[in-house]
Amino acid sequence: MEYLVFSLGFFVIHLVLYVAAGWFTLRFVSGDLYQGEGALLTTFMRDGSDPRQQAGLMGRLLAAQAVRALLMSVVLYPLLGPIGELPFELRALFLGGLMLVYADLASAVPFPNTLEGLVYLQPRFVSRPVFLRISVEAVIYSVAFGILAGWFLF
């Protein structure tokens, strides 16, 4: 039961922060990269301003994030005891760093703000301004995740 509660809490925190960080950065930091004619990332992603391309997005988003949160939470099961024994500050730093490094920066997905992207994507996708603007979302999510998960899940 403890694992189920952990995974459910992980999912809720992950989903809320994923959506909030995404909304904030889309609105204030990087929206022009994802939306509108000529947006850099619409060459391989859905255009966020096109209702036809966004049809059914929320259902897919919820399903994908539920699976993602389940997978990320399950691999932490063997570490719950040791993580729970850490002081809050270290626990938050560990969980936030884990998300920033494993779920974003060092992920094996070539995207403009990952190390794989720096290797495999064309230079126009990984310029310093694009890398930094997209990284804002990952930093917001990771810091908030580390704090909330470190506080509420242990």
Chimera marker file (.cmm) of the C-alpha trace (Angstrom):
<marker_set name="trace">
<marker id="1" x="0.000" y="0.000" z="0.000" r="1" g="1" b="0" radius="0.5"/>
<marker id="2" x="2.906" y="2.346" z="0.797" r="1" g="1" b="0" radius="0.5"/>
<marker id="3" x="4.192" y="2.011" z="-2.773" r="1" g="1" b="0" radius="0.5"/>
<marker id="4" x="0.778" y="2.702" z="-4.271" r="1" g="1" b="0" radius="0.5"/>
<marker id="5" x="0.408" y="5.867" z="-2.185" r="1" g="1" b="0" radius="0.5"/>
<marker id="6" x="3.917" y="6.952" z="-3.164" r="1" g="1" b="0" radius="0.5"/>
<marker id="7" x="3.236" y="6.411" z="-6.878" r="1" g="1" b="0" radius="0.5"/>
<marker id="8" x="-0.122" y="8.190" z="-6.695" r="1" g="1" b="0" radius="0.5"/>
<marker id="9" x="1.424" y="11.167" z="-4.871" r="1" g="1" b="0" radius="0.5"/>
<marker id="10" x="4.300" y="11.170" z="-7.331" r="1" g="1" b="0" radius="0.5"/>
<marker id="11" x="1.819" y="11.258" z="-10.228" r="1" g="1" b="0" radius="0.5"/>
<marker id="12" x="-0.189" y="14.145" z="-8.769" r="1" g="1" b="0" radius="0.5"/>
<marker id="13" x="2.886" y="16.250" z="-8.006" r="1" g="1" b="0" radius="0.5"/>
<marker id="14" x="4.438" y="15.413" z="-11.373" r="1" g="1" b="0" radius="0.5"/>
<marker id="15" x="1.302" y="16.177" z="-13.377" r="1" g="1" b="0" radius="0.5"/>
<marker id="16" x="0.494" y="19.461" z="-11.649" r="1" g="1" b="0" radius="0.5"/>
<marker id="17" x="4.061" y="20.738" z="-11.941" r="1" g="1" b="0" radius="0.5"/>
<marker id="18" x="4.533" y="19.444" z="-15.477" r="1" g="1" b="0" radius="0.5"/>
<marker id="19" x="1.426" y="21.296" z="-16.650" r="1" g="1" b="0" radius="0.5"/>
<marker id="20" x="2.152" y="24.439" z="-14.584" r="1" g="1" b="0" radius="0.5"/>
<marker id="21" x="5.793" y="24.736" z="-15.685" r="1" g="1" b="0" radius="0.5"/>
<marker id="22" x="4.802" y="24.027" z="-19.277" r="1" g="1" b="0" radius="0.5"/>
<marker id="23" x="2.012" y="26.613" z="-19.221" r="1" g="1" b="0" radius="0.5"/>
<marker id="24" x="4.237" y="29.266" z="-17.636" r="1" g="1" b="0" radius="0.5"/>
<marker id="25" x="7.124" y="28.839" z="-20.032" r="1" g="1" b="0" radius="0.5"/>
<marker id="26" x="4.862" y="28.499" z="-23.057" r="1" g="1" b="0" radius="0.5"/>
<marker id="27" x="3.145" y="31.743" z="-22.101" r="1" g="1" b="0" radius="0.5"/>
<marker id="28" x="6.130" y="33.808" z="-20.951" r="1" g="1" b="0" radius="0.5"/>
<marker id="29" x="9.394" y="32.260" z="-22.167" r="1" g="1" b="0" radius="0.5"/>
<marker id="30" x="9.300" y="29.974" z="-25.165" r="1" g="1" b="0" radius="0.5"/>
<marker id="31" x="5.838" y="29.986" z="-26.762" r="1" g="1" b="0" radius="0.5"/>
<marker id="32" x="7.115" y="31.322" z="-30.072" r="1" g="1" b="0" radius="0.5"/>
<marker id="33" x="9.285" y="28.216" z="-30.423" r="1" g="1" b="0" radius="0.5"/>
<marker id="34" x="6.219" y="25.933" z="-30.270" r="1" g="1" b="0" radius="0.5"/>
<marker id="35" x="3.350" y="27.926" z="-31.785" r="1" g="1" b="0" radius="0.5"/>
<marker id="36" x="2.521" y="29.698" z="-34.986" r="1" g="1" b="0" radius="0.5"/>
<marker id="37" x="3.648" y="29.681" z="-38.550" r="1" g="1" b="0" radius="0.5"/>
<marker id="38" x="7.387" y="29.309" z="-38.825" r="1" g="1" b="0" radius="0.5"/>
<marker id="39" x="7.874" y="28.280" z="-35.162" r="1" g="1" b="0" radius="0.5"/>
<marker id="40" x="11.199" y="26.482" z="-34.869" r="1" g="1" b="0" radius="0.5"/>
<marker id="41" x="9.920" y="23.351" z="-33.146" r="1" g="1" b="0" radius="0.5"/>
<marker id="42" x="6.789" y="22.835" z="-35.248" r="1" g="1" b="0" radius="0.5"/>
<marker id="43" x="9.012" y="21.240" z="-37.870" r="1" g="1" b="0" radius="0.5"/>
<marker id="44" x="8.795" y="18.076" z="-35.743" r="1" g="1" b="0" radius="0.5"/>
<marker id="45" x="6.211" y="18.850" z="-33.031" r="1" g="1" b="0" radius="0.5"/>
<marker id="46" x="2.527" y="19.703" z="-33.079" r="1" g="1" b="0" radius="0.5"/>
<marker id="47" x="1.735" y="23.393" z="-33.460" r="1" g="1" b="0" radius="0.5"/>
<marker id="48" x="0.223" y="24.527" z="-30.169" r="1" g="1" b="0" radius="0.5"/>
<marker id="49" x="-1.785" y="27.239" z="-31.882" r="1" g="1" b="0" radius="0.5"/>
<marker id="50" x="-3.482" y="24.879" z="-34.378" r="1" g="1" b="0" radius="0.5"/>
<marker id="51" x="-6.715" y="23.436" z="-32.912" r="1" g="1" b="0" radius="0.5"/>
<marker id="52" x="-6.684" y="20.513" z="-35.376" r="1" g="1" b="0" radius="0.5"/>
<marker id="53" x="-3.225" y="19.452" z="-34.248" r="1" g="1" b="0" radius="0.5"/>
<marker id="54" x="-4.183" y="19.828" z="-30.593" r="1" g="1" b="0" radius="0.5"/>
<marker id="55" x="-7.368" y="17.726" z="-30.755" r="1" g="1" b="0" radius="0.5"/>
<marker id="56" x="-7.264" y="15.124" z="-27.993" r="1" g="1" b="0" radius="0.5"/>
<marker id="57" x="-4.092" y="16.564" z="-26.504" r="1" g="1" b="0" radius="0.5"/>
<marker id="58" x="-5.265" y="16.543" z="-22.877" r="1" g="1" b="0" radius="0.5"/>
<marker id="59" x="-6.246" y="12.877" z="-23.001" r="1" g="1" b="0" radius="0.5"/>
<marker id="60" x="-2.884" y="11.909" z="-24.485" r="1" g="1" b="0" radius="0.5"/>
<marker id="61" x="-1.079" y="14.185" z="-22.036" r="1" g="1" b="0" radius="0.5"/>
<marker id="62" x="-2.774" y="12.642" z="-18.988" r="1" g="1" b="0" radius="0.5"/>
<marker id="63" x="-2.187" y="9.088" z="-20.200" r="1" g="1" b="0" radius="0.5"/>
<marker id="64" x="1.457" y="9.709" z="-21.073" r="1" g="1" b="0" radius="0.5"/>
<marker id="65" x="2.194" y="11.490" z="-17.801" r="1" g="1" b="0" radius="0.5"/>
<marker id="66" x="0.449" y="8.778" z="-15.772" r="1" g="1" b="0" radius="0.5"/>
<marker id="67" x="2.667" y="6.131" z="-17.376" r="1" g="1" b="0" radius="0.5"/>
<marker id="68" x="5.728" y="8.360" z="-17.045" r="1" g="1" b="0" radius="0.5"/>
<marker id="69" x="5.073" y="9.045" z="-13.351" r="1" g="1" b="0" radius="0.5"/>
<marker id="70" x="4.435" y="5.372" z="-12.661" r="1" g="1" b="0" radius="0.5"/>
<marker id="71" x="7.695" y="4.345" z="-14.316" r="1" g="1" b="0" radius="0.5"/>
<marker id="72" x="9.707" y="7.071" z="-12.570" r="1" g="1" b="0" radius="0.5"/>
<marker id="73" x="8.176" y="6.282" z="-9.177" r="1" g="1" b="0" radius="0.5"/>
<marker id="74" x="8.598" y="2.512" z="-9.438" r="1" g="1" b="0" radius="0.5"/>
<marker id="75" x="12.345" y="2.715" z="-10.045" r="1" g="1" b="0" radius="0.5"/>
<marker id="76" x="12.634" y="4.687" z="-6.803" r="1" g="1" b="0" radius="0.5"/>
<marker id="77" x="10.939" y="1.973" z="-4.674" r="1" g="1" b="0" radius="0.5"/>
<marker id="78" x="14.228" y="0.375" z="-3.548" r="1" g="1" b="0" radius="0.5"/>
<marker id="79" x="15.527" y="3.796" z="-2.499" r="1" g="1" b="0" radius="0.5"/>
<marker id="80" x="12.511" y="5.054" z="-0.545" r="1" g="1" b="0" radius="0.5"/>
<marker id="81" x="14.028" y="4.157" z="2.827" r="1" g="1" b="0" radius="0.5"/>
<marker id="82" x="17.392" y="5.832" z="2.256" r="1" g="1" b="0" radius="0.5"/>
<marker id="83" x="15.799" y="8.889" z="0.599" r="1" g="1" b="0" radius="0.5"/>
<marker id="84" x="13.342" y="9.210" z="3.479" r="1" g="1" b="0" radius="0.5"/>
<marker id="85" x="16.219" y="9.226" z="5.970" r="1" g="1" b="0" radius="0.5"/>
<marker id="86" x="17.841" y="12.255" z="4.350" r="1" g="1" b="0" radius="0.5"/>
<marker id="87" x="17.211" y="15.702" z="5.814" r="1" g="1" b="0" radius="0.5"/>
<marker id="88" x="14.550" y="17.575" z="3.843" r="1" g="1" b="0" radius="0.5"/>
<marker id="89" x="17.056" y="19.854" z="2.110" r="1" g="1" b="0" radius="0.5"/>
<marker id="90" x="19.123" y="16.946" z="0.788" r="1" g="1" b="0" radius="0.5"/>
<marker id="91" x="15.993" y="14.996" z="-0.132" r="1" g="1" b="0" radius="0.5"/>
<marker id="92" x="14.639" y="17.951" z="-2.128" r="1" g="1" b="0" radius="0.5"/>
<marker id="93" x="18.025" y="18.518" z="-3.778" r="1" g="1" b="0" radius="0.5"/>
<marker id="94" x="18.322" y="14.829" z="-4.666" r="1" g="1" b="0" radius="0.5"/>
<marker id="95" x="14.809" y="14.543" z="-6.115" r="1" g="1" b="0" radius="0.5"/>
<marker id="96" x="15.039" y="17.830" z="-7.990" r="1" g="1" b="0" radius="0.5"/>
<marker id="97" x="18.475" y="16.966" z="-9.321" r="1" g="1" b="0" radius="0.5"/>
<marker id="98" x="17.275" y="13.532" z="-10.336" r="1" g="1" b="0" radius="0.5"/>
<marker id="99" x="14.480" y="15.060" z="-12.389" r="1" g="1" b="0" radius="0.5"/>
<marker id="100" x="16.661" y="17.729" z="-13.947" r="1" g="1" b="0" radius="0.5"/>
<marker id="101" x="19.477" y="15.365" z="-14.860" r="1" g="1" b="0" radius="0.5"/>
<marker id="102" x="17.783" y="12.030" z="-15.632" r="1" g="1" b="0" radius="0.5"/>
<marker id="103" x="14.402" y="13.218" z="-16.908" r="1" g="1" b="0" radius="0.5"/>
<marker id="104" x="15.758" y="16.104" z="-18.924" r="1" g="1" b="0" radius="0.5"/>
<marker id="105" x="19.373" y="17.136" z="-19.457" r="1" g="1" b="0" radius="0.5"/>
<marker id="106" x="20.894" y="13.635" z="-19.680" r="1" g="1" b="0" radius="0.5"/>
<marker id="107" x="17.890" y="11.871" z="-21.206" r="1" g="1" b="0" radius="0.5"/>
<marker id="108" x="18.594" y="9.864" z="-24.339" r="1" g="1" b="0" radius="0.5"/>
<marker id="109" x="16.149" y="11.937" z="-26.387" r="1" g="1" b="0" radius="0.5"/>
<marker id="110" x="17.548" y="14.419" z="-28.897" r="1" g="1" b="0" radius="0.5"/>
<marker id="111" x="15.778" y="17.676" z="-28.027" r="1" g="1" b="0" radius="0.5"/>
<marker id="112" x="17.063" y="21.255" z="-27.981" r="1" g="1" b="0" radius="0.5"/>
<marker id="113" x="17.815" y="21.181" z="-24.242" r="1" g="1" b="0" radius="0.5"/>
<marker id="114" x="19.394" y="17.744" z="-23.872" r="1" g="1" b="0" radius="0.5"/>
<marker id="115" x="22.948" y="16.564" z="-24.309" r="1" g="1" b="0" radius="0.5"/>
<marker id="116" x="21.735" y="14.189" z="-27.029" r="1" g="1" b="0" radius="0.5"/>
<marker id="117" x="20.239" y="17.173" z="-28.822" r="1" g="1" b="0" radius="0.5"/>
<marker id="118" x="23.563" y="18.980" z="-28.723" r="1" g="1" b="0" radius="0.5"/>
<marker id="119" x="25.096" y="15.981" z="-30.459" r="1" g="1" b="0" radius="0.5"/>
<marker id="120" x="22.454" y="15.036" z="-33.015" r="1" g="1" b="0" radius="0.5"/>
<marker id="121" x="20.257" y="18.038" z="-33.809" r="1" g="1" b="0" radius="0.5"/>
<marker id="122" x="21.005" y="20.646" z="-36.424" r="1" g="1" b="0" radius="0.5"/>
<marker id="123" x="22.592" y="23.811" z="-35.003" r="1" g="1" b="0" radius="0.5"/>
<marker id="124" x="19.422" y="25.900" z="-35.468" r="1" g="1" b="0" radius="0.5"/>
<marker id="125" x="17.676" y="23.709" z="-32.852" r="1" g="1" b="0" radius="0.5"/>
<marker id="126" x="20.411" y="23.912" z="-30.230" r="1" g="1" b="0" radius="0.5"/>
<marker id="127" x="21.582" y="27.490" z="-30.293" r="1" g="1" b="0" radius="0.5"/>
<marker id="128" x="22.360" y="28.925" z="-26.870" r="1" g="1" b="0" radius="0.5"/>
<marker id="129" x="19.145" y="31.042" z="-26.720" r="1" g="1" b="0" radius="0.5"/>
<marker id="130" x="16.949" y="28.077" z="-27.681" r="1" g="1" b="0" radius="0.5"/>
<marker id="131" x="18.748" y="25.750" z="-25.251" r="1" g="1" b="0" radius="0.5"/>
<marker id="132" x="18.363" y="28.222" z="-22.377" r="1" g="1" b="0" radius="0.5"/>
<marker id="133" x="14.741" y="29.175" z="-23.097" r="1" g="1" b="0" radius="0.5"/>
<marker id="134" x="13.628" y="25.546" z="-23.202" r="1" g="1" b="0" radius="0.5"/>
<marker id="135" x="15.711" y="24.683" z="-20.127" r="1" g="1" b="0" radius="0.5"/>
<marker id="136" x="13.733" y="27.198" z="-18.028" r="1" g="1" b="0" radius="0.5"/>
<marker id="137" x="10.796" y="24.779" z="-17.975" r="1" g="1" b="0" radius="0.5"/>
<marker id="138" x="12.973" y="21.887" z="-16.819" r="1" g="1" b="0" radius="0.5"/>
<marker id="139" x="14.538" y="23.955" z="-14.037" r="1" g="1" b="0" radius="0.5"/>
<marker id="140" x="11.170" y="25.261" z="-12.773" r="1" g="1" b="0" radius="0.5"/>
<marker id="141" x="9.690" y="21.761" z="-12.823" r="1" g="1" b="0" radius="0.5"/>
<marker id="142" x="12.717" y="20.118" z="-11.186" r="1" g="1" b="0" radius="0.5"/>
<marker id="143" x="13.134" y="22.620" z="-8.358" r="1" g="1" b="0" radius="0.5"/>
<marker id="144" x="9.419" y="22.586" z="-7.549" r="1" g="1" b="0" radius="0.5"/>
<marker id="145" x="9.268" y="18.793" z="-7.850" r="1" g="1" b="0" radius="0.5"/>
<marker id="146" x="12.209" y="18.336" z="-5.509" r="1" g="1" b="0" radius="0.5"/>
<marker id="147" x="10.627" y="20.584" z="-2.880" r="1" g="1" b="0" radius="0.5"/>
<marker id="148" x="7.078" y="19.200" z="-3.072" r="1" g="1" b="0" radius="0.5"/>
<marker id="149" x="8.023" y="15.535" z="-3.463" r="1" g="1" b="0" radius="0.5"/>
<marker id="150" x="10.671" y="15.844" z="-0.770" r="1" g="1" b="0" radius="0.5"/>
<marker id="151" x="8.105" y="17.327" z="1.600" r="1" g="1" b="0" radius="0.5"/>
<marker id="152" x="4.916" y="15.389" z="0.851" r="1" g="1" b="0" radius="0.5"/>
<marker id="153" x="6.115" y="11.942" z="-0.227" r="1" g="1" b="0" radius="0.5"/>
<marker id="154" x="8.363" y="11.185" z="2.754" r="1" g="1" b="0" radius="0.5"/>
<link id1="1" id2="2" r="1" g="1" b="0" radius="0.2"/>
<link id1="2" id2="3" r="1" g="1" b="0" radius="0.2"/>
<link id1="3" id2="4" r="1" g="1" b="0" radius="0.2"/>
<link id1="4" id2="5" r="1" g="1" b="0" radius="0.2"/>
<link id1="5" id2="6" r="1" g="1" b="0" radius="0.2"/>
<link id1="6" id2="7" r="1" g="1" b="0" radius="0.2"/>
<link id1="7" id2="8" r="1" g="1" b="0" radius="0.2"/>
<link id1="8" id2="9" r="1" g="1" b="0" radius="0.2"/>
<link id1="9" id2="10" r="1" g="1" b="0" radius="0.2"/>
<link id1="10" id2="11" r="1" g="1" b="0" radius="0.2"/>
<link id1="11" id2="12" r="1" g="1" b="0" radius="0.2"/>
<link id1="12" id2="13" r="1" g="1" b="0" radius="0.2"/>
<link id1="13" id2="14" r="1" g="1" b="0" radius="0.2"/>
<link id1="14" id2="15" r="1" g="1" b="0" radius="0.2"/>
<link id1="15" id2="16" r="1" g="1" b="0" radius="0.2"/>
<link id1="16" id2="17" r="1" g="1" b="0" radius="0.2"/>
<link id1="17" id2="18" r="1" g="1" b="0" radius="0.2"/>
<link id1="18" id2="19" r="1" g="1" b="0" radius="0.2"/>
<link id1="19" id2="20" r="1" g="1" b="0" radius="0.2"/>
<link id1="20" id2="21" r="1" g="1" b="0" radius="0.2"/>
<link id1="21" id2="22" r="1" g="1" b="0" radius="0.2"/>
<link id1="22" id2="23" r="1" g="1" b="0" radius="0.2"/>
<link id1="23" id2="24" r="1" g="1" b="0" radius="0.2"/>
<link id1="24" id2="25" r="1" g="1" b="0" radius="0.2"/>
<link id1="25" id2="26" r="1" g="1" b="0" radius="0.2"/>
<link id1="26" id2="27" r="1" g="1" b="0" radius="0.2"/>
<link id1="27" id2="28" r="1" g="1" b="0" radius="0.2"/>
<link id1="28" id2="29" r="1" g="1" b="0" radius="0.2"/>
<link id1="29" id2="30" r="1" g="1" b="0" radius="0.2"/>
<link id1="30" id2="31" r="1" g="1" b="0" radius="0.2"/>
<link id1="31" id2="32" r="1" g="1" b="0" radius="0.2"/>
<link id1="32" id2="33" r="1" g="1" b="0" radius="0.2"/>
<link id1="33" id2="34" r="1" g="1" b="0" radius="0.2"/>
<link id1="34" id2="35" r="1" g="1" b="0" radius="0.2"/>
<link id1="35" id2="36" r="1" g="1" b="0" radius="0.2"/>
<link id1="36" id2="37" r="1" g="1" b="0" radius="0.2"/>
<link id1="37" id2="38" r="1" g="1" b="0" radius="0.2"/>
<link id1="38" id2="39" r="1" g="1" b="0" radius="0.2"/>
<link id1="39" id2="40" r="1" g="1" b="0" radius="0.2"/>
<link id1="40" id2="41" r="1" g="1" b="0" radius="0.2"/>
<link id1="41" id2="42" r="1" g="1" b="0" radius="0.2"/>
<link id1="42" id2="43" r="1" g="1" b="0" radius="0.2"/>
<link id1="43" id2="44" r="1" g="1" b="0" radius="0.2"/>
<link id1="44" id2="45" r="1" g="1" b="0" radius="0.2"/>
<link id1="45" id2="46" r="1" g="1" b="0" radius="0.2"/>
<link id1="46" id2="47" r="1" g="1" b="0" radius="0.2"/>
<link id1="47" id2="48" r="1" g="1" b="0" radius="0.2"/>
<link id1="48" id2="49" r="1" g="1" b="0" radius="0.2"/>
<link id1="49" id2="50" r="1" g="1" b="0" radius="0.2"/>
<link id1="50" id2="51" r="1" g="1" b="0" radius="0.2"/>
<link id1="51" id2="52" r="1" g="1" b="0" radius="0.2"/>
<link id1="52" id2="53" r="1" g="1" b="0" radius="0.2"/>
<link id1="53" id2="54" r="1" g="1" b="0" radius="0.2"/>
<link id1="54" id2="55" r="1" g="1" b="0" radius="0.2"/>
<link id1="55" id2="56" r="1" g="1" b="0" radius="0.2"/>
<link id1="56" id2="57" r="1" g="1" b="0" radius="0.2"/>
<link id1="57" id2="58" r="1" g="1" b="0" radius="0.2"/>
<link id1="58" id2="59" r="1" g="1" b="0" radius="0.2"/>
<link id1="59" id2="60" r="1" g="1" b="0" radius="0.2"/>
<link id1="60" id2="61" r="1" g="1" b="0" radius="0.2"/>
<link id1="61" id2="62" r="1" g="1" b="0" radius="0.2"/>
<link id1="62" id2="63" r="1" g="1" b="0" radius="0.2"/>
<link id1="63" id2="64" r="1" g="1" b="0" radius="0.2"/>
<link id1="64" id2="65" r="1" g="1" b="0" radius="0.2"/>
<link id1="65" id2="66" r="1" g="1" b="0" radius="0.2"/>
<link id1="66" id2="67" r="1" g="1" b="0" radius="0.2"/>
<link id1="67" id2="68" r="1" g="1" b="0" radius="0.2"/>
<link id1="68" id2="69" r="1" g="1" b="0" radius="0.2"/>
<link id1="69" id2="70" r="1" g="1" b="0" radius="0.2"/>
<link id1="70" id2="71" r="1" g="1" b="0" radius="0.2"/>
<link id1="71" id2="72" r="1" g="1" b="0" radius="0.2"/>
<link id1="72" id2="73" r="1" g="1" b="0" radius="0.2"/>
<link id1="73" id2="74" r="1" g="1" b="0" radius="0.2"/>
<link id1="74" id2="75" r="1" g="1" b="0" radius="0.2"/>
<link id1="75" id2="76" r="1" g="1" b="0" radius="0.2"/>
<link id1="76" id2="77" r="1" g="1" b="0" radius="0.2"/>
<link id1="77" id2="78" r="1" g="1" b="0" radius="0.2"/>
<link id1="78" id2="79" r="1" g="1" b="0" radius="0.2"/>
<link id1="79" id2="80" r="1" g="1" b="0" radius="0.2"/>
<link id1="80" id2="81" r="1" g="1" b="0" radius="0.2"/>
<link id1="81" id2="82" r="1" g="1" b="0" radius="0.2"/>
<link id1="82" id2="83" r="1" g="1" b="0" radius="0.2"/>
<link id1="83" id2="84" r="1" g="1" b="0" radius="0.2"/>
<link id1="84" id2="85" r="1" g="1" b="0" radius="0.2"/>
<link id1="85" id2="86" r="1" g="1" b="0" radius="0.2"/>
<link id1="86" id2="87" r="1" g="1" b="0" radius="0.2"/>
<link id1="87" id2="88" r="1" g="1" b="0" radius="0.2"/>
<link id1="88" id2="89" r="1" g="1" b="0" radius="0.2"/>
<link id1="89" id2="90" r="1" g="1" b="0" radius="0.2"/>
<link id1="90" id2="91" r="1" g="1" b="0" radius="0.2"/>
<link id1="91" id2="92" r="1" g="1" b="0" radius="0.2"/>
<link id1="92" id2="93" r="1" g="1" b="0" radius="0.2"/>
<link id1="93" id2="94" r="1" g="1" b="0" radius="0.2"/>
<link id1="94" id2="95" r="1" g="1" b="0" radius="0.2"/>
<link id1="95" id2="96" r="1" g="1" b="0" radius="0.2"/>
<link id1="96" id2="97" r="1" g="1" b="0" radius="0.2"/>
<link id1="97" id2="98" r="1" g="1" b="0" radius="0.2"/>
<link id1="98" id2="99" r="1" g="1" b="0" radius="0.2"/>
<link id1="99" id2="100" r="1" g="1" b="0" radius="0.2"/>
<link id1="100" id2="101" r="1" g="1" b="0" radius="0.2"/>
<link id1="101" id2="102" r="1" g="1" b="0" radius="0.2"/>
<link id1="102" id2="103" r="1" g="1" b="0" radius="0.2"/>
<link id1="103" id2="104" r="1" g="1" b="0" radius="0.2"/>
<link id1="104" id2="105" r="1" g="1" b="0" radius="0.2"/>
<link id1="105" id2="106" r="1" g="1" b="0" radius="0.2"/>
<link id1="106" id2="107" r="1" g="1" b="0" radius="0.2"/>
<link id1="107" id2="108" r="1" g="1" b="0" radius="0.2"/>
<link id1="108" id2="109" r="1" g="1" b="0" radius="0.2"/>
<link id1="109" id2="110" r="1" g="1" b="0" radius="0.2"/>
<link id1="110" id2="111" r="1" g="1" b="0" radius="0.2"/>
<link id1="111" id2="112" r="1" g="1" b="0" radius="0.2"/>
<link id1="112" id2="113" r="1" g="1" b="0" radius="0.2"/>
<link id1="113" id2="114" r="1" g="1" b="0" radius="0.2"/>
<link id1="114" id2="115" r="1" g="1" b="0" radius="0.2"/>
<link id1="115" id2="116" r="1" g="1" b="0" radius="0.2"/>
<link id1="116" id2="117" r="1" g="1" b="0" radius="0.2"/>
<link id1="117" id2="118" r="1" g="1" b="0" radius="0.2"/>
<link id1="118" id2="119" r="1" g="1" b="0" radius="0.2"/>
<link id1="119" id2="120" r="1" g="1" b="0" radius="0.2"/>
<link id1="120" id2="121" r="1" g="1" b="0" radius="0.2"/>
<link id1="121" id2="122" r="1" g="1" b="0" radius="0.2"/>
<link id1="122" id2="123" r="1" g="1" b="0" radius="0.2"/>
<link id1="123" id2="124" r="1" g="1" b="0" radius="0.2"/>
<link id1="124" id2="125" r="1" g="1" b="0" radius="0.2"/>
<link id1="125" id2="126" r="1" g="1" b="0" radius="0.2"/>
<link id1="126" id2="127" r="1" g="1" b="0" radius="0.2"/>
<link id1="127" id2="128" r="1" g="1" b="0" radius="0.2"/>
<link id1="128" id2="129" r="1" g="1" b="0" radius="0.2"/>
<link id1="129" id2="130" r="1" g="1" b="0" radius="0.2"/>
<link id1="130" id2="131" r="1" g="1" b="0" radius="0.2"/>
<link id1="131" id2="132" r="1" g="1" b="0" radius="0.2"/>
<link id1="132" id2="133" r="1" g="1" b="0" radius="0.2"/>
<link id1="133" id2="134" r="1" g="1" b="0" radius="0.2"/>
<link id1="134" id2="135" r="1" g="1" b="0" radius="0.2"/>
<link id1="135" id2="136" r="1" g="1" b="0" radius="0.2"/>
<link id1="136" id2="137" r="1" g="1" b="0" radius="0.2"/>
<link id1="137" id2="138" r="1" g="1" b="0" radius="0.2"/>
<link id1="138" id2="139" r="1" g="1" b="0" radius="0.2"/>
<link id1="139" id2="140" r="1" g="1" b="0" radius="0.2"/>
<link id1="140" id2="141" r="1" g="1" b="0" radius="0.2"/>
<link id1="141" id2="142" r="1" g="1" b="0" radius="0.2"/>
<link id1="142" id2="143" r="1" g="1" b="0" radius="0.2"/>
<link id1="143" id2="144" r="1" g="1" b="0" radius="0.2"/>
<link id1="144" id2="145" r="1" g="1" b="0" radius="0.2"/>
<link id1="145" id2="146" r="1" g="1" b="0" radius="0.2"/>
<link id1="146" id2="147" r="1" g="1" b="0" radius="0.2"/>
<link id1="147" id2="148" r="1" g="1" b="0" radius="0.2"/>
<link id1="148" id2="149" r="1" g="1" b="0" radius="0.2"/>
<link id1="149" id2="150" r="1" g="1" b="0" radius="0.2"/>
<link id1="150" id2="151" r="1" g="1" b="0" radius="0.2"/>
<link id1="151" id2="152" r="1" g="1" b="0" radius="0.2"/>
<link id1="152" id2="153" r="1" g="1" b="0" radius="0.2"/>
<link id1="153" id2="154" r="1" g="1" b="0" radius="0.2"/>
</marker_set>
